[in-house]
Amino acid sequence: MASTLRSIAFALFQLIVTPLYAITVLLLAWLPPVTRYRYITNWCAINLWGARWICGIDSRVIGRENIPTAPLIVACKHSST
């Protein structure tokens, strides 16, 4: 029951945050691309914070030392079990 309530609360959180971000991104279209990019990536950070705070979901990166420093393309394949 608690996980259902947390899921609903997170969905409501996203329902509020995402449209506000979308509108402000459109209003900030006049900014340079790098500034817009930084603003838009903050949306990801806010959602991760919401997932942590509302749902209790934590994230971690395993194997970060194996990522090369040179530019690269990451092609991920998702599979659910």
C-alpha positions in Angstrom: 0.0 0.0 0.0 2.8 2.4 0.9 4.6 1.8 -2.4 1.4 2.5 -4.3 0.9 5.8 -2.5 4.6 6.7 -3.2 4.1 5.9 -6.9 1.0 8.0 -7.1 2.8 10.9 -5.3 5.8 10.6 -7.7 3.5 10.6 -10.7 1.8 13.8 -9.4 5.2 15.3 -8.8 6.1 14.6 -12.4 2.8 15.9 -13.6 3.5 19.2 -11.9 7.3 19.6 -12.6 7.4 18.4 -16.3 4.8 20.8 -17.8 6.4 23.7 -15.9 9.8 22.8 -17.2 8.5 22.3 -20.7 6.9 25.8 -20.7 10.0 27.5 -19.3 12.2 25.7 -21.8 10.1 27.2 -24.6 10.3 30.6 -23.0 14.1 30.3 -22.7 14.5 29.4 -26.4 16.4 32.7 -26.9 19.3 31.6 -24.6 22.5 30.1 -26.0 22.3 26.3 -26.4 24.8 25.5 -23.6 22.7 27.5 -21.1 19.5 25.8 -22.2 21.2 22.4 -22.0 22.3 23.1 -18.4 18.7 24.2 -17.5 17.2 21.1 -19.2 19.6 18.6 -17.6 18.5 20.1 -14.2 15.1 18.5 -14.9 16.8 15.1 -14.7 18.4 16.0 -11.4 15.0 17.1 -10.0 13.4 13.9 -11.1 16.2 11.8 -9.5 15.7 13.9 -6.3 12.0 13.2 -6.4 12.6 9.5 -6.9 14.9 9.5 -4.0 12.8 11.6 -1.6 9.3 10.4 -2.6 9.9 6.8 -3.6 13.0 6.0 -1.6 14.8 4.9 -4.9 18.5 5.4 -4.9 20.8 5.1 -7.9 24.4 4.2 -8.3 26.9 3.7 -11.1 29.0 0.6 -11.1 32.0 0.4 -13.4 32.5 4.2 -13.9 36.2 3.6 -14.0 35.7 1.6 -17.2 34.2 4.5 -19.2 36.8 6.1 -21.5 37.4 9.8 -21.3 37.2 10.2 -25.1 33.8 11.1 -26.6 31.7 8.1 -27.4 28.3 6.8 -28.2 26.5 4.6 -25.8 24.0 2.1 -27.2 22.1 0.4 -24.5 19.7 -2.6 -24.8 17.1 -2.8 -22.1 15.5 -6.1 -21.1 13.1 -6.8 -18.4 12.8 -10.1 -16.6 
